[in-house]
Structures are given as structure tokens and as C-alpha cells.
Amino acid sequence: MEFKIGDFVTRKSYNHDIIFKIYDIKESICYLVGTNVRLVADSKIEDLEKYNGERDTEEKEFVDRITNTDKLDRNDYFYLPGKILHIDSDKDYLERCLNFYEQMNIWAVGICESEEEISNKIFDFLSQYNPNIVVITGHDAYYKNKKYRNSDNFIKAVKQARKYCDSHEKLIIIAGACQSNYEELIKAGANFASSPKRVNIHALDPAIVATKISLSEINKDIDLKKILEATKYGKDGMGGIITRGTMYVGYPR
């Protein structure tokens, strides 16, 4: 069977558990990116099978469930949710996250930047947009030799962001991707990070956490467990620290 860049595939050796898109092919190796999880992988061509099923049914159900949980009482009050800066190495995932923020009526700006370059540019990005929340994400993987694909890049970016603002209350940092080094990201200064159990996370998980923080009142502590439960894989995929929200509430409307 012939494969080309852009084909959707699954891996036989992993019992077809994840749908990938081929982004590069070199000799007999295909390089893959998850369609709904922030995971990159490679595979021998003979281990792949083309996927022709419905990709968006489960995704739609998941998004519908999340978007229906944050309904604001707009009869008497007005709201100023926290501003989000979302830095993502994956253009498609970034677009999906920005669409999600728009659905939730949240101000957000997105920047597509490679994992390797985020730490070099994040100080300038933060200075330009002055957000309440910054998301630092893309792709990652945890290998059998106990090394990570991009966790070190995310850690460097978090440390640079903390040089811009060292307060966990004034700048909320959400960092990591599939199987990222959760403990080191938290130590570096992230409020939320992936992945406590080194599992995959959904493409929207960092955006879901950012949205929950954006829509949480600034004078109240967040409900940490409730926020994590809203993500696709819960506390196995994302973890964090209790902090306060970023939304101002005004009256009258």
C-alpha cells in the first residue's frame, strides 16, 4: 500500500489506538502527528494502515460537552474574562484552540512557533500582548530511554516567562503536551502542566484549562479538581496548583 504526506493512518502494533496524519516520509519511515492528541511519532510503513473512518464525531461530542459547562448569567452582570496568549507549534491545533476560545467569548491571540524557538521569543510576546494567561504547547513524547522530545524546550520557555512575571497569580502559565515532564514544568514555574502519568493529552486540553481560568473570578480560588476533570484525560493528563481566577465581574450590565 502506498502512503503520502497528509494521509490519515493508524498503527497496527498499537492496535490502531490513535489516528495520525503523516507529515513526512523518509525512505521506509513515516513521521506522524496525532489528529486529536499532541503526540508525534514515527513508524515503519509496513506497520501503518490507512484510516478512512469518521474523525470528528468524538471530537464534536467532547467540545459540545465542554462549551455547555460555562454559561454566564448575563441578565444583570457584565464580565471581563482573562486574556489568553496561546503559543503553539502546530498550526492546525492552534486554529482549533482559537476557535474554541471564540466559542467561549474569550479574548485570545495565537502565535505559531516551533518548540525550539519559544523560549527565545516568549519575553517579547508577553511584553507585546500582556496576557493574564499564557499557553505554551505543541508536541512532545516520552521515550523508552527516559528522554523527552520537547519537554526541555517547554521548561526553558516557562523559565523565561517567569522572568517576565514571577507571580503565579498575575501570570498563569499552562505548559506541555503529550507525555511531557510534568514535575519539572511545575518546578520551572508553570501553574498547570502535562502530563502527571506521562499519558497523551487532547489537542484542546491546554485551551480548556486556560478557558476555565479565564472564566474564574479573580477574587476566588479556582476549583482545581473540577478544572482538571473537564479535560479529556483528567488528572492523568494535566495537573496544577490552586490559584485564583482572572475574570472581573461588574454590575450593572
C-alpha angles and dihedrals in degrees: 000000000000122000130195137187110283096032117134112231145166130211120247094205090058094048091251091288098151132037112226136184119221110238099171141010125201118178105307096342125094120202113216141197123193117249094214104011128063094240132124123198143158129226142181111255093240090061093058132091125189115249117218101163132108110293101181107050097085091039092055092049091050094049093045090053092052098043091052095057100068108059113157123211100243097173097091109001137061125213137213107194120201117272118248130212109194117194113187134167092210115074095198094049091046091054091050092050092048090051088051092052089049091053088053093049093241126145108241138158124200131209124188109214134152118256090243094057102041095087091052094053108027095091090058092044091052092046091051099047103023095206129185090222131031124193117202111189149127127127134337141161138193113224131207090253087063093251127128129225099220110353092107089055091051091047091052090049092050091051091051091049089053089054086059092049122002095189117101087202099051096044119032112203122200113184144171142044137221114347094350124166098268098180095051092046090054091046089051090058109273118145090206131018146163143273122017093167095031090246130141120273129211120257090246099044096097089046092050091054091046091050093050091051092045091054096044116100116258095228095053135070114247122249095246098188093046091052093050092046089058091065122088097254100023121209092350090065104032135025137170152149131282111260137146129278126252104223124109118210121207137189138241105027 
